[in-house]
Amino acid sequence: MFKKMLATIAVAAATVCGVAHAQGSYPTKPVTIVVPFSPGGATDIMARALSERLSTKLGQPVIVENKPGAGTVIASDYVARATPDGHTLLLAASSLGIAPSLYKKVNYDPVKDFAPISLVASVVHVLQVHPSVPANNVAELVTWLKANPTKGSYGSVGAGTSTHLESELFKTMAQADMEHVPYKGSAPALLDLISGNLNVMFDAYASSKPFINDKKVRLLAVTTAKRSKLLPDTPTVAESGLPGYEAMPWLGLVAPAGTPAPVVTKLYNTLQEVLKEQPIQEKFDSLGLEIIGNKPDEFAAFIKKDITKWSKVVKDSGAKVD
């Protein structure tokens, strides 16, 4: 009996030591954060700010690699197939869970093929219109769209992205029609909105802010359930005329499925330290991002809930991408 007890204790001790060693030795080489968007946007800037601080704390270079295209599917698929050792990570966006419902073929499962680390931040998105649209709030916009069923048009930053699905959710709930015009990024869509070629657009506040300030577009609302701390005087879509509307675009860090739990824990803990730093918080504010930083299991539950929500939006709206 005594020998069995000693053996049990020895096994337990070895397991603890093994876990501690795995967490303590990681990383053993440079870490790559794959960003599913082009360089220069808010997501890319955020990733580079995080990578610099993570590199200092982890003791290895943390490199940002941009893999844009196909509504973030290219980057997501790449990371899903990477070696699950914590040295290749994905800065996932809302479209991680949207794409499987929207595209005919996606080679990854957003739940089974990734190990969630943390929901890093929500992205402040706004609803805005061209000044020629006679609407100062959401209720007036819905009235105008219904009275002019062939005039409404909205731009998105790409088919399958959060701005696309936010608009489709709006159309479905408002029972109003708008033509979808997809673009390869926010900048070209905003240029067409400013010129009047489009009349409605959901977009990240960070990219739209200069045009809102110059009154080249009219800000109507934020998309989240509650008002944003960055825009406390701007109503939500729900309180401004479309009750029940809510859309929270997000950015989170995930690793390939099978990444050792101690590595995920180390990445989570290190990320939390970085997110508490004042310069990082100020940088996020300037980019229109609100820090969340939840735990891996909380992030996993959030992803599942988000998939359910947006798959219903895709089904109800009939939105598809070839």
Beta strands, then each sheet from edge to edge (+ up, - down):
strand 1: 31-35
strand 2: 62-66
strand 3: 88-93
strand 4: 114-123
strand 5: 125-129
strand 6: 153-156
strand 7: 179-182
strand 8: 200-204
strand 9: 218-222
strand 10: 250-256
strand 11: 289-291
sheet 1: 2+ 1+ 3+ 10- 4+ 11-
sheet 2: 7+ 6+ 8+ 5- 9+
end
